[in-house]
Amino acid sequence: MLLFISLYPIRWWEDLGLAKELKFARNQPLKWYMWPLAVLPHPSLSEQRVELTKPISLIYIIDDIFDVHGTLDELNLFTEAVNRWEYEAVEPLPDYMKTCFNALNGITNEISSKVYKDYGWNPIDSLRKSCIQWAILCNAFLVEARWFRMGHVPKTDEYLKNGIISSGVHVVLVHIFFLLGHGLTKRNVDIVDDFPGIISSAATILRLLDDLGSTKDKNQEGHDGSYLDCYMKENPGTSIENARCHVMHSISETWKLLNRQCLPPNPFSSCFTKACLNVARMVPLMYSYDGNQCLPNLEEHMKSLV
């Protein structure tokens, strides 16, 4: 059964066809499936794990479009299309962006239909157009693209505020919230859409730990910023060792905050709360690159599962 579950995302990804049309982008469905396996480990959540792999894959692909392939003009058009989510906004896009947008639209509609069927709640606005979802993620990606092309190194606070969003953690956790179907009330939906602390803390841990890495995925040759770069420019004369110590201290303090935010009482179910913790716990495994730009610990873990 475990082998079957592990291979399903690969079949889905191949059937989707993005790997063939977007050859510049990463093609790692099994790696992406590791996130749901760790974040939603309960045996009863196999369907939710498979569904969650879909938006996670799109986060990686859209990230590659912004970091690796798209021109600034194209990225502006794509961001506008995601913000408007209208046919007229999609028409000016180059073909590869149309393909990506159509996949994004299809996955969003598919998951929304599943949530409505299972729980009687239609999350389409939260999953698609609200300020907490795909639109704000693309807005954050666009900010980073502009910074890079302008040669601009932002202040640390400005970088981290944007980087927390561009981590994609909020997209993942909001999908988890709806796929679990626990506590689906207007109040809780509004709280999730407003980027609560339990989500932003997990995102902060991912962003800072990712930026501590000295290398990136060997399949991602694009350009993005680093909190370390911003901190060292903002604090001239600071050594890389001191900068890294500062980041590690920030991560430690954020972990304390996340632990407090997960304690009752809070408006979320224990399953969702654990998912927020598990996202943060999974980060070291997913971003511990070696000198060959590989993830040996993750690769061993994947082999043990399949």
Secondary structure as UniProt FT lines:
FT   HELIX           2..16
FT   HELIX           18..21
FT   TURN            23..24
FT   HELIX           29..39
FT   HELIX           43..45
FT   HELIX           46..64
FT   HELIX           65..69
FT   HELIX           72..84
FT   HELIX           87..90
FT   TURN            91..92
FT   HELIX           95..119
FT   HELIX           124..128
FT   TURN            131..132
FT   HELIX           134..150
FT   HELIX           156..166
FT   HELIX           169..180
FT   TURN            181..183
FT   HELIX           186..193
FT   HELIX           197..212
FT   TURN            218..219
FT   HELIX           227..234
FT   TURN            236..237
FT   HELIX           240..262
FT   HELIX           270..287
FT   TURN            291..292
FT   HELIX           296..305
//
